[in-house]
């Protein structure tokens, strides 16, 4: 289902107010970070939806430290 003109205009207006009137902007994806930086020239903090750890850190002892079992996620 496509959004009509009024719905898209309201979303763009909300986006403008959120980005321009906020002290800091936080996003969940890299493409959003680049979009806001390019369109509004505002610094963005990116917090991803998943946990990124280096492979060398993911040992059984490290997982036990945080009470995670092998192949169990949160």
Secondary structure, DSSP 4 states (H G I P E B T S, - for coil): ----HHHHHHHHHHHHHHHHH-S-EEESSHHHHHHHHHHH---EEE--SS----TTT--HHHHHHTTPPTT---
